[in-house]
Amino acid sequence: MSETLKAVQDMADEAPVTDVTATFVQWQDLLAELKEKISARFELLPDPSTKELESFGEDGGPRGSLTGFSGPEIDWMIHSWVGDPEHGFVNLHLTVWLGPHIRVPHLGLALLCWPGGWFYLDSVPRTSLVADGAYYDRYYAPAEERWLAVREEYEDLSWFTSRTGFIRGSLSPTAYCYSMPRDDRHIALVRQLMHEQVDRWLTWVDAAEPVPVEEQEALAATDLAIRRNIVERDPANVMAVRYFGEQVTDRLVRALWGGDRALPRPS
């Protein structure tokens, strides 16, 4: 298995201009399916702070869509995309950050064309996996066999190593973070892995024990700090600056972590 060490902007700049609309549509359909599964389980409301971001940019050029959601059990959910698919770049996200009533890992999903394919999926831990072995055994150990099997079987996957150490440190031991060919075989793999991840995550939510009330405030503060740090330190933000400028990018970044949210956080 190979390794991708180049930054996102370098991959986009060095590749020939390529229309990736067909893959973009497949990625959109996949995230819509997963969002539908999640919406069927949780009560969710769109946050008014992201209303103006549901469609931005210009047709035929850089553009995007971002909607934030919240609910009694969901602290912050983002369904978004940004890019210029006709010219080879698009970045899509579906991330779900749970409320502090349970300690189930958060759900992180992302898809990208630059113009090659890329995907990320992870269970974002809410405790130190090294310190809390029982948490690791419950949520991560069962995924090890599948994770290793994918690495062994799909030789065209290329592990994506971020050039930012903070981002490398944010990945769990069973995260998927790969560059890949945009062919039917690999797109089918991504579809399967993401549906498996969401289905598994939903069973965790249903089986979770409640967090004691006196511990929830601290957990919520930690969750917010993790989310904000990951979003603000994401090196791919440079692509949004390139397309939309610093001011719009700052607003998009705040929306990704809920910095301008209007709905209250769940308690």
C-alpha positions as a Markdown table, in Angstrom:
| # | Residue | x | y | z |
|---|---|---|---|---|
| 1 | Met | 0.0 | 0.0 | 0.0 |
| 2 | Ser | 1.3 | 3.5 | -0.9 |
| 3 | Glu | 1.1 | 6.7 | 0.9 |
| 4 | Thr | -0.1 | 10.2 | -0.1 |
| 5 | Leu | 2.1 | 12.9 | 1.5 |
| 6 | Lys | 1.1 | 15.9 | -0.6 |
| 7 | Ala | -1.1 | 18.7 | 0.6 |
| 8 | Val | -4.7 | 19.0 | -0.8 |
| 9 | Gln | -3.9 | 22.2 | -2.7 |
| 10 | Asp | -0.8 | 20.7 | -4.2 |
| 11 | Met | -2.8 | 17.6 | -5.4 |
| 12 | Ala | -5.4 | 19.9 | -7.0 |
| 13 | Asp | -2.8 | 22.2 | -8.6 |
| 14 | Glu | -0.6 | 19.5 | -10.1 |
| 15 | Ala | -3.4 | 17.6 | -11.7 |
| 16 | Pro | -4.9 | 18.4 | -15.1 |
| 17 | Val | -8.3 | 20.2 | -15.1 |
| 18 | Thr | -10.8 | 17.4 | -14.9 |
| 19 | Asp | -14.6 | 17.5 | -14.7 |
| 20 | Val | -15.5 | 15.3 | -11.7 |
| 21 | Thr | -19.2 | 16.0 | -11.8 |
| 22 | Ala | -20.1 | 12.4 | -12.2 |
| 23 | Thr | -18.3 | 11.3 | -9.0 |
| 24 | Phe | -19.5 | 14.4 | -7.2 |
| 25 | Val | -23.1 | 13.4 | -7.9 |
| 26 | Gln | -22.4 | 9.9 | -6.6 |
| 27 | Trp | -20.8 | 11.3 | -3.4 |
| 28 | Gln | -23.9 | 13.6 | -3.0 |
| 29 | Asp | -26.3 | 10.7 | -3.3 |
| 30 | Leu | -24.3 | 8.6 | -0.8 |
| 31 | Leu | -24.3 | 11.3 | 1.9 |
| 32 | Ala | -28.0 | 12.0 | 1.2 |
| 33 | Glu | -28.7 | 8.3 | 1.9 |
| 34 | Leu | -26.7 | 8.4 | 5.1 |
| 35 | Lys | -28.3 | 11.6 | 6.3 |
| 36 | Glu | -31.7 | 10.1 | 5.7 |
| 37 | Lys | -30.8 | 7.1 | 8.0 |
| 38 | Ile | -29.6 | 9.5 | 10.7 |
| 39 | Ser | -32.6 | 11.8 | 10.3 |
| 40 | Ala | -35.0 | 8.9 | 10.7 |
| 41 | Arg | -33.4 | 8.2 | 14.2 |
| 42 | Phe | -33.0 | 11.7 | 15.6 |
| 43 | Glu | -35.1 | 14.8 | 16.0 |
| 44 | Leu | -33.2 | 17.5 | 14.1 |
| 45 | Leu | -33.8 | 21.1 | 13.3 |
| 46 | Pro | -31.8 | 23.3 | 10.9 |
| 47 | Asp | -30.0 | 26.0 | 12.7 |
| 48 | Pro | -31.0 | 29.6 | 11.5 |
| 49 | Ser | -27.3 | 30.6 | 11.5 |
| 50 | Thr | -26.6 | 28.5 | 8.4 |
| 51 | Lys | -29.7 | 29.5 | 6.4 |
| 52 | Glu | -27.8 | 31.8 | 4.1 |
| 53 | Leu | -25.1 | 29.2 | 3.5 |
| 54 | Glu | -27.5 | 26.6 | 2.1 |
| 55 | Ser | -26.5 | 27.8 | -1.3 |
| 56 | Phe | -23.5 | 30.1 | -2.0 |
| 57 | Gly | -21.1 | 30.9 | -4.9 |
| 58 | Glu | -21.9 | 31.0 | -8.6 |
| 59 | Asp | -23.2 | 28.3 | -11.0 |
| 60 | Gly | -20.3 | 27.0 | -13.2 |
| 61 | Gly | -17.7 | 28.2 | -10.7 |
| 62 | Pro | -16.8 | 27.7 | -7.0 |
| 63 | Arg | -19.9 | 27.2 | -5.0 |
| 64 | Gly | -21.3 | 25.1 | -2.2 |
| 65 | Ser | -23.9 | 24.4 | 0.4 |
| 66 | Leu | -23.7 | 24.1 | 4.2 |
| 67 | Thr | -26.5 | 23.3 | 6.7 |
| 68 | Gly | -26.1 | 22.9 | 10.4 |
| 69 | Phe | -28.6 | 20.9 | 12.5 |
| 70 | Ser | -29.2 | 20.4 | 16.2 |
| 71 | Gly | -31.6 | 18.5 | 18.4 |
| 72 | Pro | -32.2 | 17.0 | 21.8 |
| 73 | Glu | -29.6 | 14.3 | 21.3 |
| 74 | Ile | -27.4 | 16.0 | 18.6 |
| 75 | Asp | -25.2 | 18.8 | 19.5 |
| 76 | Trp | -24.2 | 19.7 | 16.0 |
| 77 | Met | -24.6 | 18.0 | 12.6 |
| 78 | Ile | -23.1 | 19.4 | 9.4 |
| 79 | His | -24.2 | 18.4 | 5.8 |
| 80 | Ser | -22.1 | 20.3 | 3.4 |
| 81 | Trp | -20.1 | 20.5 | 0.2 |
| 82 | Val | -17.8 | 23.1 | -1.3 |
| 83 | Gly | -15.8 | 23.2 | -4.6 |
| 84 | Asp | -15.8 | 23.5 | -8.3 |
| 85 | Pro | -16.6 | 20.1 | -9.7 |
| 86 | Glu | -16.4 | 21.1 | -13.3 |
| 87 | His | -12.7 | 22.0 | -12.7 |
| 88 | Gly | -11.7 | 19.1 | -10.6 |
| 89 | Phe | -12.2 | 19.9 | -6.9 |
| 90 | Val | -15.0 | 19.2 | -4.4 |
| 91 | Asn | -15.1 | 18.5 | -0.7 |
| 92 | Leu | -18.2 | 17.0 | 1.0 |
| 93 | His | -18.9 | 16.5 | 4.7 |
| 94 | Leu | -21.5 | 14.7 | 6.9 |
| 95 | Thr | -20.4 | 15.0 | 10.6 |
| 96 | Val | -22.5 | 14.3 | 13.7 |
| 97 | Trp | -21.5 | 15.4 | 17.2 |
| 98 | Leu | -23.6 | 13.9 | 19.9 |
| 99 | Gly | -24.9 | 15.6 | 23.0 |
| 100 | Pro | -23.3 | 14.9 | 26.4 |
| 101 | His | -26.0 | 12.5 | 27.5 |
| 102 | Ile | -24.0 | 9.5 | 26.2 |
| 103 | Arg | -20.3 | 8.9 | 25.5 |
| 104 | Val | -20.7 | 7.2 | 22.1 |
| 105 | Pro | -18.0 | 8.3 | 19.6 |
| 106 | His | -19.0 | 11.1 | 17.2 |
| 107 | Leu | -19.4 | 10.3 | 13.5 |
| 108 | Gly | -17.1 | 11.8 | 10.9 |
| 109 | Leu | -17.5 | 11.3 | 7.2 |
| 110 | Ala | -15.9 | 13.2 | 4.3 |
| 111 | Leu | -15.5 | 12.7 | 0.6 |
| 112 | Leu | -13.3 | 14.6 | -1.9 |
| 113 | Cys | -12.2 | 14.9 | -5.5 |
| 114 | Trp | -8.9 | 16.7 | -6.3 |
| 115 | Pro | -9.5 | 15.3 | -9.0 |
| 116 | Gly | -8.5 | 11.8 | -7.8 |
| 117 | Gly | -10.8 | 10.3 | -5.2 |
| 118 | Trp | -10.4 | 10.5 | -1.4 |
| 119 | Phe | -12.5 | 9.5 | 1.6 |
| 120 | Tyr | -12.4 | 9.7 | 5.4 |
| 121 | Leu | -14.6 | 8.0 | 8.0 |
| 122 | Asp | -14.0 | 7.7 | 11.7 |
| 123 | Ser | -15.5 | 7.3 | 15.1 |
| 124 | Val | -14.2 | 10.4 | 17.0 |
| 125 | Pro | -13.4 | 9.2 | 20.5 |
| 126 | Arg | -14.6 | 11.2 | 23.6 |
| 127 | Thr | -12.0 | 9.9 | 26.0 |
| 128 | Ser | -8.4 | 8.8 | 25.9 |
| 129 | Leu | -8.3 | 5.4 | 24.2 |
| 130 | Val | -5.0 | 4.5 | 25.9 |
| 131 | Ala | -6.4 | 5.4 | 29.4 |
| 132 | Asp | -9.8 | 3.8 | 28.9 |
| 133 | Gly | -9.3 | 0.3 | 27.6 |
| 134 | Ala | -12.9 | -0.7 | 28.0 |
| 135 | Tyr | -14.0 | 2.2 | 25.7 |
| 136 | Tyr | -11.5 | 1.0 | 23.1 |
| 137 | Asp | -12.7 | -2.6 | 23.4 |
| 138 | Arg | -16.3 | -1.6 | 23.0 |
| 139 | Tyr | -16.1 | 0.8 | 20.0 |
| 140 | Tyr | -12.8 | 0.2 | 18.2 |
| 141 | Ala | -11.6 | -3.4 | 18.7 |
| 142 | Pro | -14.5 | -4.9 | 16.8 |
| 143 | Ala | -13.6 | -2.8 | 13.7 |
| 144 | Glu | -9.9 | -3.9 | 13.6 |
| 145 | Glu | -10.4 | -7.0 | 11.5 |
| 146 | Arg | -12.4 | -5.2 | 8.8 |
| 147 | Trp | -10.0 | -2.3 | 8.8 |
| 148 | Leu | -7.0 | -4.6 | 8.3 |
| 149 | Ala | -8.8 | -6.6 | 5.6 |
| 150 | Val | -9.5 | -3.5 | 3.5 |
| 151 | Arg | -5.8 | -2.5 | 3.7 |
| 152 | Glu | -4.8 | -5.9 | 2.5 |
| 153 | Glu | -7.3 | -6.3 | -0.3 |
| 154 | Tyr | -7.4 | -2.9 | -1.9 |
| 155 | Glu | -3.8 | -2.3 | -3.1 |
| 156 | Asp | -4.8 | 0.9 | -5.0 |
| 157 | Leu | -5.7 | 2.7 | -1.8 |
| 158 | Ser | -3.1 | 5.2 | -0.7 |
| 159 | Trp | -3.0 | 6.1 | 3.0 |
| 160 | Phe | -3.4 | 9.9 | 3.3 |
| 161 | Thr | -0.9 | 11.3 | 5.7 |
| 162 | Ser | -1.7 | 14.9 | 6.6 |
| 163 | Arg | 1.2 | 17.3 | 6.6 |
| 164 | Thr | -0.3 | 18.8 | 9.8 |
| 165 | Gly | 0.6 | 16.8 | 12.8 |
| 166 | Phe | -2.5 | 17.9 | 14.7 |
| 167 | Ile | -4.8 | 16.4 | 12.1 |
| 168 | Arg | -2.8 | 13.2 | 12.1 |
| 169 | Gly | -3.2 | 13.0 | 15.9 |
| 170 | Ser | -7.0 | 13.5 | 15.6 |
| 171 | Leu | -7.5 | 10.1 | 13.8 |
| 172 | Ser | -8.5 | 7.0 | 15.7 |
| 173 | Pro | -6.7 | 3.7 | 15.2 |
| 174 | Thr | -9.5 | 2.5 | 13.0 |
| 175 | Ala | -10.0 | 5.6 | 10.9 |
| 176 | Tyr | -10.2 | 5.3 | 7.1 |
| 177 | Cys | -8.3 | 8.2 | 5.3 |
| 178 | Tyr | -7.3 | 7.2 | 1.8 |
| 179 | Ser | -6.7 | 8.6 | -1.7 |
| 180 | Met | -8.1 | 6.2 | -4.3 |
| 181 | Pro | -9.0 | 5.8 | -8.0 |
| 182 | Arg | -12.5 | 7.1 | -8.8 |
| 183 | Asp | -13.6 | 3.8 | -10.4 |
| 184 | Asp | -16.7 | 1.7 | -9.7 |
| 185 | Arg | -14.8 | -0.8 | -7.5 |
| 186 | His | -13.5 | 1.8 | -5.1 |
| 187 | Ile | -16.7 | 3.9 | -5.0 |
| 188 | Ala | -18.6 | 0.7 | -4.2 |
| 189 | Leu | -16.2 | 0.1 | -1.3 |
| 190 | Val | -16.6 | 3.6 | 0.1 |
| 191 | Arg | -20.4 | 3.2 | -0.2 |
| 192 | Gln | -20.3 | -0.1 | 1.7 |
| 193 | Leu | -17.9 | 1.1 | 4.4 |
| 194 | Met | -19.9 | 4.3 | 5.1 |
| 195 | His | -23.2 | 2.5 | 5.3 |
| 196 | Glu | -21.6 | -0.1 | 7.7 |
| 197 | Gln | -20.2 | 2.8 | 9.8 |
| 198 | Val | -23.5 | 4.6 | 10.1 |
| 199 | Asp | -25.5 | 1.4 | 10.9 |
| 200 | Arg | -23.0 | 0.4 | 13.5 |
| 201 | Trp | -23.0 | 3.9 | 15.1 |
| 202 | Leu | -26.7 | 3.9 | 15.3 |
| 203 | Thr | -26.7 | 0.6 | 17.2 |
| 204 | Trp | -24.1 | 2.2 | 19.6 |
| 205 | Val | -26.4 | 5.1 | 20.3 |
| 206 | Asp | -29.4 | 2.9 | 21.0 |
| 207 | Ala | -27.4 | 0.7 | 23.4 |
| 208 | Ala | -25.6 | 3.5 | 25.2 |
| 209 | Glu | -25.8 | 4.1 | 29.0 |
| 210 | Pro | -26.5 | 7.6 | 30.1 |
| 211 | Val | -23.8 | 9.9 | 31.4 |
| 212 | Pro | -24.3 | 11.1 | 34.9 |
| 213 | Val | -25.7 | 14.7 | 34.9 |
| 214 | Glu | -22.8 | 16.0 | 36.9 |
| 215 | Glu | -20.4 | 14.9 | 34.2 |
| 216 | Gln | -22.2 | 16.2 | 31.2 |
| 217 | Glu | -21.0 | 19.9 | 31.3 |
| 218 | Ala | -17.4 | 18.8 | 31.2 |
| 219 | Leu | -18.0 | 16.4 | 28.4 |
| 220 | Ala | -19.8 | 19.0 | 26.3 |
| 221 | Ala | -16.9 | 21.4 | 26.8 |
| 222 | Thr | -14.4 | 18.8 | 25.6 |
| 223 | Asp | -16.6 | 17.9 | 22.6 |
| 224 | Leu | -16.7 | 21.6 | 21.5 |
| 225 | Ala | -13.0 | 22.1 | 22.0 |
| 226 | Ile | -12.2 | 19.0 | 19.8 |
| 227 | Arg | -14.7 | 20.0 | 17.1 |
| 228 | Arg | -13.4 | 23.6 | 16.9 |
| 229 | Asn | -9.8 | 22.7 | 16.9 |
| 230 | Ile | -10.2 | 20.1 | 14.1 |
| 231 | Val | -12.2 | 22.5 | 12.0 |
| 232 | Glu | -10.0 | 25.6 | 12.5 |
| 233 | Arg | -6.8 | 23.6 | 12.0 |
| 234 | Asp | -7.9 | 21.8 | 8.8 |
| 235 | Pro | -5.3 | 22.5 | 6.2 |
| 236 | Ala | -7.9 | 22.1 | 3.4 |
| 237 | Asn | -9.4 | 25.4 | 4.5 |
| 238 | Val | -6.9 | 27.0 | 2.2 |
| 239 | Met | -9.0 | 25.8 | -0.8 |
| 240 | Ala | -12.0 | 27.7 | 0.6 |
| 241 | Val | -9.9 | 30.9 | 0.9 |
| 242 | Arg | -8.8 | 30.4 | -2.7 |
| 243 | Tyr | -12.3 | 30.2 | -3.9 |
| 244 | Phe | -14.2 | 32.6 | -1.6 |
| 245 | Gly | -11.7 | 34.7 | 0.2 |
| 246 | Glu | -10.9 | 35.1 | 3.9 |
| 247 | Gln | -14.2 | 36.6 | 5.1 |
| 248 | Val | -16.5 | 33.9 | 3.6 |
| 249 | Thr | -14.1 | 31.2 | 4.7 |
| 250 | Asp | -14.1 | 32.4 | 8.3 |
| 251 | Arg | -17.9 | 32.2 | 8.2 |
| 252 | Leu | -17.9 | 28.7 | 6.8 |
| 253 | Val | -15.3 | 27.6 | 9.4 |
| 254 | Arg | -17.4 | 29.0 | 12.2 |
| 255 | Ala | -20.5 | 27.3 | 10.8 |
| 256 | Leu | -18.7 | 23.9 | 10.7 |
| 257 | Trp | -18.0 | 24.0 | 14.5 |
| 258 | Gly | -21.2 | 26.0 | 15.4 |
| 259 | Gly | -19.6 | 29.3 | 16.3 |
| 260 | Asp | -22.7 | 31.3 | 15.2 |
| 261 | Arg | -25.3 | 28.8 | 16.2 |
| 262 | Ala | -28.8 | 30.1 | 17.3 |
| 263 | Leu | -30.2 | 26.9 | 18.7 |
| 264 | Pro | -29.2 | 25.9 | 22.2 |
| 265 | Arg | -26.8 | 23.0 | 22.8 |
| 266 | Pro | -28.5 | 19.9 | 24.2 |
| 267 | Ser | -28.2 | 19.5 | 28.0 |
